[in-house]
Amino acid sequence: MIDSITVEVIRHSMLSAANEMARNLCRTAYNTIVYEIHDYGISFHDRDGNCIAEAPGIAIFSGSNDYGVQKSVEFIGRDNLKPGDVYMVNYPYWSAAHTLDVLVFTPIIFEGELIAFASCRVHLLDLKQKDAGYVLDSTDMYQEGIFFPATKIYDQGKVLEDIFNIIRFNSRLPDRTIGDLQAQVSAVHTGDVRMREIAKKYGKQTLLEAMQEINDHGERLSRAAVSRLPKGTWTATDYCDSDGIDLDTKIAMTCSVTVEGDKMVIDWTATDTIAKGPINLPVGGTIAASRLAFKSLTTPDSFICAGNFRNLEIKTKPGTLLHAEPPMPTFTLWTGLLAPEVVTKALSQGIPNVVPACTGGDVCDIMALGVNPRTNQFWLEATNDAVGFGGHAGGDGEDGIMHPTEPGCRNNPVEILESKAPLLIERYSYRQDSAGAGKNRGGVGIERAYKFLAPSNAIVINYKTKSDPWGVNGGNVGVRNRVLVNPGDANEKVVGVSNNEFGVGGKITNLTGGGGGWGNPFEREPERVLQDVIQGYVSLDAAERDYGVKINAATLTVDLALTNGLRSSKNGKS
């Protein structure tokens, strides 16, 4: 029987190798979405496709990489896997993501036996989807790009040029798309080499036993965490702005969560919508979203592994929004980004001292493209802007941080955007008064203002502008996401999900949501409110209106007498 010290040494060897894969990917990728934003998911899996180690990146990929590898191996056949083979899969119903989130993986074979897999998922820029950049209004899957169903791209170490030529001749950005795909190949090759080195150092059988124990230990931690939670069933509904076709109708997402013994059931069967547009989610994506919520609420301080989810049951209704089936369109996948917080909202009713309030609610993506007059070349850049996190029993929500589905990601820096594209970032700041008030307030969102120096398009991918970031335990809602086209101009308009055309000098401003508050705002200590005002997070008016705290504007001191009067008159607690 393997000892725990050896297990941890091997675990950290694999984690180190996964991080090396990520560094290799970032050094060789062509696309800022990869090497600046870190829009990727990198994992090691045991020989059954179960996650055993991963690098920080897009958290929602944690479950979908497992699903993608497992479905692909079912299709390929385990006996057909050879050393040096590399496969790519982007068929949404197997990959558990949209066509541009391409999963590349390689079998790791040591002493003639399959021992593991290394995988790398990356957002590629273009695979002949009907619109450049992003598809917002597809009505079936065949408008969403070329599908690769577990397609071999390297055969025992030899590149299959025909596959790369198909991609090259069907992409608007062939060099960057091929370059990023080859960077993925480099990453999984690194994983293959390092895992075989670990097997050689510790022995194949010891490594296999360590992988088993990593997942068994993950299960024990998870069961212990769930057993400590209150028992019961709670239900919540939240909303996606639209399906991309009927822009005036919000789409409901309803979830019931049951905690019983040391198990949890996340039940989505009440979500029975069939969306006309591309917000439908393959079941692999729903599994990944549900796992993310479960992990963050049960064992957030331990490394992720598939064993964490053995005591989680996920229920869906086939042929609906969260269990899409061909040929339903699935391109935007944003329901998968919103779903974890529906789980959190349900649990907030039963365990408000554990669950945080809602974040700003979205990854708030702006993708811009056009022809760069400096180079006469087509350009495409994107960035996800940060949101406020929800307040919680332990303190305030974080200010201006990446959405919880992508905690390992970063935004695209101002300097990079301005050097790569005809863009000028005119403002980048926290968004005052965006946080939900509470005993522990939510985090504030951000404001980023873009100006176009050449004719361009800007695609807004934000599906949470029509519903509030909810509070917990009496906390106030946060301020919603808001996107302004040509702000301050006679043609100013507020947009949600949209593709917008701009001439020279056109502007767009992304105002991201604040997190919901936790607890009664009138129980927040006046000195904490004063510090928020001094830091610029809260205005003087909001301090008085939302917290009942009167601050002298000239001296920046709290008037305790007026504050106590305000709080008493509004039935707060002094």
C-alpha positions in Angstrom: 0.0 0.0 0.0 1.4 3.4 -1.0 2.2 5.8 1.8 0.8 9.4 2.0 4.1 11.1 1.7 4.9 9.4 -1.6 1.3 10.3 -2.8 1.9 14.0 -2.1 5.3 14.0 -3.7 3.9 12.5 -6.8 0.8 14.8 -6.7 3.1 17.9 -6.6 5.3 16.5 -9.3 2.2 16.3 -11.6 1.1 19.8 -10.5 4.5 21.1 -11.4 4.4 19.4 -14.7 0.9 20.8 -15.4 2.2 24.3 -14.7 5.1 23.7 -17.0 2.7 22.7 -19.7 0.9 26.1 -19.1 4.2 28.0 -19.3 5.1 26.2 -22.5 1.7 27.0 -24.0 2.0 30.7 -23.2 5.5 31.0 -24.6 4.5 29.4 -27.9 0.9 30.7 -28.4 0.2 33.4 -31.0 -3.0 34.7 -29.5 -3.3 37.1 -26.6 -6.4 35.4 -25.4 -4.1 32.5 -24.6 -0.8 34.1 -23.4 -2.2 37.2 -21.8 -5.7 36.2 -20.6 -4.9 32.5 -19.9 -8.1 31.3 -21.6 -7.1 27.6 -21.3 -7.6 24.5 -19.3 -4.7 22.1 -18.7 -5.1 18.8 -17.0 -3.6 15.4 -16.3 -6.1 12.5 -16.2 -5.7 8.9 -15.1 -6.1 6.1 -17.6 -9.9 6.3 -17.3 -9.9 10.0 -18.1 -10.4 11.3 -14.5 -8.7 14.5 -13.5 -5.7 14.0 -11.2 -3.9 17.4 -11.5 -4.3 20.7 -13.4 -2.9 24.1 -13.9 -4.8 27.3 -13.0 -6.9 28.6 -15.9 -10.5 28.5 -16.8 -12.1 26.7 -13.9 -15.2 25.7 -15.9 -12.8 23.5 -18.0 -12.1 21.3 -15.0 -15.0 19.0 -15.6 -15.3 19.5 -19.4 -11.7 18.2 -20.1 -12.5 15.0 -18.3 -15.8 14.6 -20.3 -14.0 15.4 -23.6 -11.3 12.9 -23.1 -13.7 10.2 -22.0 -16.1 10.7 -24.9 -13.2 10.8 -27.3 -11.7 7.6 -26.1 -15.0 5.9 -26.4 -15.1 6.9 -30.1 -11.4 6.1 -30.8 -11.2 2.9 -28.9 -8.6 2.4 -26.1 -6.7 -0.2 -28.0 -6.1 2.2 -30.9 -4.1 4.7 -28.8 -0.4 4.7 -29.6 2.6 6.6 -28.2 3.0 10.0 -29.8 -0.6 10.2 -31.0 -2.3 13.6 -30.5 -6.0 14.2 -31.0 -8.2 17.3 -31.2 -11.9 17.4 -30.5 -14.3 20.3 -30.7 -17.6 18.6 -31.5 -19.6 20.3 -28.8 -21.6 17.3 -27.6 -18.3 15.4 -26.9 -16.0 18.3 -26.0 -18.5 19.9 -23.6 -17.7 23.3 -25.0 -18.2 25.4 -28.2 -16.4 24.8 -31.4 -13.6 27.3 -30.7 -12.7 25.8 -27.3 -10.6 23.1 -28.8 -9.5 20.2 -26.7 -6.1 18.6 -27.6 -5.0 15.5 -25.7 -2.4 12.7 -25.9 -2.3 9.3 -24.4 0.7 8.7 -22.1 2.0 5.2 -22.6 4.8 3.8 -20.4 6.3 0.3 -20.7 3.7 -0.6 -23.3 0.7 0.4 -21.0 -1.6 3.4 -21.1 -1.1 5.1 -17.7 -2.6 8.6 -18.2 -3.6 11.4 -20.5 -2.4 15.0 -20.9 -4.9 17.5 -22.2 -4.9 21.2 -23.1 -8.0 23.2 -24.1 -7.6 26.6 -25.7 -9.9 29.2 -27.3 -8.9 29.2 -31.0 -9.7 32.3 -33.0 -11.5 31.0 -36.1 -12.7 27.7 -37.4 -15.1 28.9 -40.1 -18.0 29.7 -37.9 -20.5 31.9 -39.7 -19.4 35.2 -38.1 -15.9 36.4 -37.4 -15.0 36.5 -33.8 -18.1 35.1 -32.1 -21.5 33.7 -33.1 -24.4 35.3 -31.2 -27.4 34.3 -33.2 -26.9 30.8 -34.7 -30.1 28.7 -34.9 -28.4 25.3 -35.4 -25.0 23.7 -34.8 -24.0 23.7 -38.4 -23.6 27.5 -38.4 -21.0 27.3 -35.7 -17.9 26.1 -37.5 -16.1 22.9 -38.5 -16.4 19.9 -36.2 -13.5 17.6 -35.3 -14.7 14.5 -33.6 -11.7 13.2 -31.8 -9.5 13.6 -34.9 -5.9 12.5 -34.9 -3.5 15.3 -35.8 -0.3 13.5 -34.9 0.2 9.8 -35.7 2.9 8.3 -33.4 4.8 11.7 -33.4 4.3 12.5 -37.1 2.2 15.5 -38.0 -0.8 14.8 -40.3 -0.5 17.8 -42.6 -3.9 17.2 -44.3 -5.8 18.0 -41.1 -3.7 21.2 -40.6 -4.4 22.2 -44.2 -8.1 21.8 -43.8 -7.9 24.2 -40.8 -5.6 26.6 -42.6 -7.9 26.9 -45.6 -11.0 27.3 -43.5 -9.9 30.0 -41.1 -10.1 33.7 -41.3 -6.9 33.8 -39.2 -5.0 30.8 -40.3 -1.5 31.6 -39.0 -2.7 32.5 -35.5 -5.2 29.6 -35.4 -2.6 27.0 -36.5 0.0 28.6 -34.3 -2.1 28.2 -31.2 -3.1 24.6 -32.1 0.6 23.7 -32.4 1.2 25.4 -29.0 -1.4 23.0 -27.6 0.5 20.1 -29.1 3.7 21.4 -27.5 1.9 21.6 -24.2 0.6 18.0 -24.2 3.9 16.7 -25.5 5.6 18.4 -22.4 3.0 16.6 -20.2 3.7 13.3 -21.9 7.5 13.6 -21.3 7.1 14.7 -17.7 4.6 12.1 -16.7 6.8 9.3 -18.2 9.7 10.7 -16.2 7.6 10.5 -13.0 6.7 6.9 -13.9 10.3 6.0 -14.4 11.4 7.6 -11.2 8.8 6.1 -8.9 7.8 3.0 -10.9 4.6 2.5 -12.9 2.7 0.7 -10.2 3.5 3.2 -7.6 2.3 6.0 -9.9 -0.9 4.2 -10.7 -1.5 3.7 -7.0 -0.8 7.3 -6.3 -3.4 8.4 -8.9 -6.0 6.1 -7.3 -5.2 7.5 -3.8 -5.4 11.1 -5.0 -9.0 10.6 -6.2 -9.9 8.5 -3.1 -8.5 11.2 -0.8 -10.5 13.8 -2.8 -13.6 11.8 -2.3 -13.0 11.5 1.5 -12.5 15.3 1.8 -15.7 16.0 -0.2 -17.9 13.6 1.8 -16.6 15.1 5.1 -17.4 18.6 3.9 -20.9 17.8 2.7 -21.7 15.9 5.9 -21.1 19.1 7.9 -23.7 21.1 5.9 -27.3 21.5 7.0 -29.6 19.0 5.4 -32.5 20.0 3.2 -33.6 21.0 -0.3 -33.5 24.5 -1.7 -34.5 25.9 -5.0 -33.6 29.0 -6.9 -34.1 30.7 -10.3 -31.9 33.2 -12.0 -31.9 34.5 -15.6 -29.9 34.8 -18.7 -30.7 38.0 -20.7 -31.9 36.3 -23.9 -31.2 33.4 -26.2 -29.6 35.6 -28.8 -32.7 35.5 -31.1 -35.6 36.8 -29.0 -33.7 39.6 -27.3 -36.6 40.8 -25.2 -37.2 37.6 -23.3 -35.1 36.5 -20.4 -34.3 32.8 -20.1 -34.9 31.2 -16.7 -32.5 28.8 -15.1 -33.9 26.8 -12.2 -32.0 24.6 -9.9 -32.8 22.5 -6.8 -30.0 21.5 -4.5 -30.5 18.7 -1.9 -28.0 17.9 0.8 -28.6 14.5 2.4 -26.0 12.7 4.5 -22.6 13.1 2.8 -24.1 13.5 -0.7 -25.4 16.4 -2.7 -27.8 16.4 -5.7 -28.0 19.3 -8.1 -31.2 19.0 -10.1 -31.7 21.1 -13.3 -34.8 19.2 -14.6 -37.1 22.2 -13.9 -35.0 24.1 -16.5 -37.0 22.8 -19.5 -36.5 25.7 -21.9 -35.3 24.9 -25.5 -33.5 28.0 -26.7 -33.7 29.1 -30.3 -30.3 30.7 -30.1 -26.8 29.5 -29.1 -27.1 29.5 -25.3 -28.0 25.8 -25.1 -25.4 23.8 -23.1 -24.2 20.3 -23.8 -24.6 18.1 -20.8 -20.8 17.9 -20.3 -20.9 21.7 -19.8 -23.6 21.5 -17.2 -21.7 18.8 -15.4 -18.6 21.1 -15.4 -20.6 24.1 -14.2 -22.3 22.1 -11.4 -18.9 20.6 -10.3 -17.4 24.1 -10.1 -20.2 25.3 -7.8 -19.9 22.2 -5.7 -16.1 22.3 -5.4 -16.1 26.0 -4.4 -18.6 25.4 -1.6 -17.1 22.1 -0.2 -13.4 21.8 -0.7 -12.1 25.1 -2.2 -8.8 24.8 -0.4 -7.7 21.5 -1.8 -6.4 20.7 -5.3 -9.1 19.6 -7.7 -9.4 16.0 -8.7 -12.3 13.9 -10.1 -12.7 12.1 -6.7 -14.1 15.4 -5.3 -17.3 14.7 -7.3 -18.1 11.1 -6.5 -20.7 12.2 -3.9 -22.3 14.7 -6.3 -25.3 13.7 -8.5 -26.3 16.0 -11.3 -29.8 15.7 -12.9 -30.8 17.2 -16.3 -33.6 16.8 -18.8 -32.3 15.7 -22.2 -33.2 18.0 -25.1 -33.4 21.2 -23.1 -31.3 24.2 -22.3 -28.9 22.5 -20.0 -28.8 19.1 -21.8 -28.7 20.1 -25.4 -28.8 17.5 -28.1 -27.9 17.8 -31.8 -28.6 19.9 -33.8 -29.3 22.5 -31.1 -27.0 25.6 -31.3 -24.5 25.8 -28.4 -21.9 28.4 -29.5 -22.0 31.0 -26.7 -22.1 28.6 -23.7 -22.9 31.5 -21.4 -25.4 29.5 -19.5 -22.5 27.5 -18.2 -20.9 30.6 -16.8 -24.1 31.7 -15.1 -25.2 28.3 -13.8 -22.8 28.0 -10.9 -24.3 31.0 -9.2 -27.8 29.6 -9.5 -26.5 26.7 -7.4 -25.0 29.2 -4.9 -28.3 31.1 -4.8 -30.2 28.0 -3.9 -27.8 27.1 -1.1 -27.8 30.6 0.2 -31.3 29.9 1.6 -30.0 27.1 3.8 -26.4 28.0 4.6 -26.1 31.8 4.4 -23.1 31.8 6.7 -21.2 29.7 4.2 -22.4 31.0 0.8 -21.4 34.4 -0.6 -23.7 36.7 -2.4 -23.8 36.9 -6.2 -20.8 38.3 -8.1 -21.3 40.9 -10.8 -22.6 37.8 -12.6 -20.7 37.6 -15.9 -17.3 37.6 -17.5 -18.2 40.8 -19.3 -16.4 40.1 -22.6 -15.7 42.7 -25.2 -14.3 41.3 -28.5 -13.2 43.8 -31.2 -12.0 43.2 -34.7 -11.4 45.0 -38.0 -8.5 45.9 -40.4 -5.5 47.5 -38.7 -4.4 50.5 -40.8 -0.8 50.2 -39.5 -0.5 46.7 -41.0 -3.4 46.4 -43.4 -4.0 43.0 -41.7 -7.2 41.7 -40.1 -7.0 42.0 -36.3 -9.1 40.5 -33.5 -8.5 41.1 -29.8 -10.7 40.4 -26.7 -10.7 40.9 -23.0 -12.8 39.8 -20.1 -13.3 42.6 -17.7 -13.4 42.0 -13.9 -16.5 42.1 -11.7 -17.1 42.6 -8.0 -17.4 39.5 -5.9 -20.3 39.0 -3.4 -20.0 39.8 0.3 -19.9 36.9 2.7 -20.0 36.1 6.4 -16.2 36.5 6.6 -15.9 40.0 5.0 -16.4 42.1 1.9 -16.4 40.8 -1.6 -13.2 41.3 -3.7 -13.1 44.4 -5.8 -12.6 44.1 -9.6 -11.6 40.5 -9.9 -12.1 37.9 -12.6 -15.4 35.9 -12.6 -15.3 32.7 -10.5 -15.6 30.5 -13.6 -12.1 31.8 -14.6 -10.1 32.4 -11.5 -6.8 31.6 -13.1 -7.3 34.2 -15.9 -6.3 37.8 -16.3 -7.6 40.7 -18.4 -5.9 41.8 -21.5 -3.6 44.7 -20.4 -4.1 48.2 -21.8 -0.6 48.3 -23.3 -1.1 45.0 -25.2 -4.5 46.0 -26.6 -3.2 49.4 -27.8 -0.1 47.9 -29.3 -1.9 45.1 -31.1 -5.0 46.9 -32.4 -6.2 50.4 -33.4 -7.6 51.0 -29.9 -7.2 53.6 -27.2 -8.3 52.9 -23.7 -9.5 56.2 -22.3 -10.5 55.1 -18.9 -9.9 52.1 -16.6 -11.1 52.4 -13.1 -13.3 50.9 -10.3 -17.0 51.6 -10.8 -18.1 53.7 -7.8 -21.3 52.7 -6.0 -21.6 49.4 -8.0 -21.3 47.2 -4.9 -24.3 45.9 -3.1 -24.5 47.4 0.4 -24.3 45.1 3.3 -22.8 44.5 6.7 -20.1 43.1 4.5 -20.5 44.9 1.1 -20.0 43.3 -2.3 -17.0 44.2 -4.4 -17.1 47.0 -6.9 -17.0 46.4 -10.6 -14.9 48.2 -13.1 -15.3 50.7 -15.9 -13.2 50.4 -19.1 -13.7 52.9 -21.9 -12.6 52.0 -25.5 -12.1 54.3 -28.4 -11.6 53.0 -31.9 -8.9 54.6 -34.1 -10.1 52.8 -37.3 -13.4 51.3 -38.5 -14.1 48.3 -36.3 -16.7 46.0 -34.8 -17.1 45.3 -31.1 -18.9 42.2 -30.0 -20.5 42.5 -26.5 -20.8 39.1 -24.8 -22.6 39.8 -21.6 -25.7 37.9 -20.7 -26.4 39.4 -17.2 -27.6 42.9 -17.7 -31.3 42.5 -17.0 -31.2 40.8 -13.6 -29.6 41.9 -10.3 -26.6 40.4 -8.5 -28.5 39.2 -5.5 -27.6 39.7 -1.9 -27.6 37.3 1.1 -28.9 37.5 4.6 -30.4 40.9 4.1 -27.7 42.4 1.9 -28.6 44.7 -1.0 -28.3 43.7 -4.6 -25.3 44.9 -6.6 -25.6 47.2 -9.6 -26.1 45.4 -12.9 -23.6 45.1 -15.8 -24.1 47.9 -18.3 -22.5 48.5 -21.7 -22.7 52.0 -23.4 -22.2 52.5 -27.1 -21.0 56.0 -28.0 -21.5 57.3 -24.4 -22.2 61.0 -24.1 -23.1 61.2 -27.8 -26.5 62.0 -29.3 -26.5 58.4 -30.5 -25.7 56.9 -27.1 -27.4 53.5 -26.5 -27.3 50.8 -23.9 -26.6 47.3 -25.3 -26.4 43.8 -24.1 -25.3 40.9 -26.3 -24.7 42.5 -29.6 -22.4 43.1 -32.6 -21.8 46.8 -33.0 -20.1 48.8 -35.9 -17.9 51.8 -35.2 -16.3 54.4 -37.4 -13.1 56.2 -36.5 -13.6 57.8 -33.0 -16.4 55.4 -32.0 -16.5 54.5 -28.4 -17.8 51.7 -26.2 -17.7 51.6 -22.4 -17.9 48.4 -20.3 -19.4 49.0 -16.8 -19.2 45.7 -15.0 -21.5 44.6 -12.1 -20.8 44.8 -8.4 -21.2 41.9 -6.0 -24.3 41.6 -3.8 -24.1 42.5 -0.2 -24.2 40.2 2.9 -26.1 41.2 6.0 -28.0 44.4 7.0 -26.1 47.5 5.6 -27.0 49.4 8.7 -24.9 47.0 10.8 -21.8 48.0 8.9 -19.4 49.9 11.2 -19.4 53.6 10.2 -15.6 53.7 10.1 -15.7 51.0 7.4 -18.1 53.0 5.4 -15.8 56.1 5.8 -12.9 54.1 4.5 -15.0 53.0 1.5 -15.7 56.7 0.8 -12.1 57.7 1.1 -11.0 54.9 -1.3 -13.6 56.0 -3.8 -15.7 52.8 -3.7 -18.7 54.5 -2.2 -20.0 58.1 -2.7 -21.1 60.4 0.1 -24.7 60.1 -1.2 -24.6 56.3 -1.2 -23.0 56.2 2.3 -26.0 58.2 3.6 -28.7 56.5 1.5 -27.5 52.9 1.7 -25.7 52.7 5.0 -27.3 55.5 7.0 -23.8 57.0 7.6 -23.4 60.8 7.5 -19.9 61.9 6.5 -18.7 65.5 6.6 -17.5 66.2 3.0 -14.9 68.8 4.1 -13.3 66.9 6.9 -14.0 63.3 5.8 -15.2 62.4 9.3 -18.3 60.5 10.5 -21.0 62.6 12.2 -22.0 60.0 14.7 -25.0 61.9 16.0 -26.6 62.3 12.6 -25.6 58.7 11.7 -27.4 57.3 14.7 -30.4 59.4 13.9 -30.5 58.3 10.3 -30.2 54.6 11.2 -32.9 54.9 13.9 -35.3 56.7 11.5 -34.9 54.0 8.9 -35.4 51.2 11.4 -31.8 50.3 11.2 -29.7 49.4 14.3 -27.6 52.1 15.7 
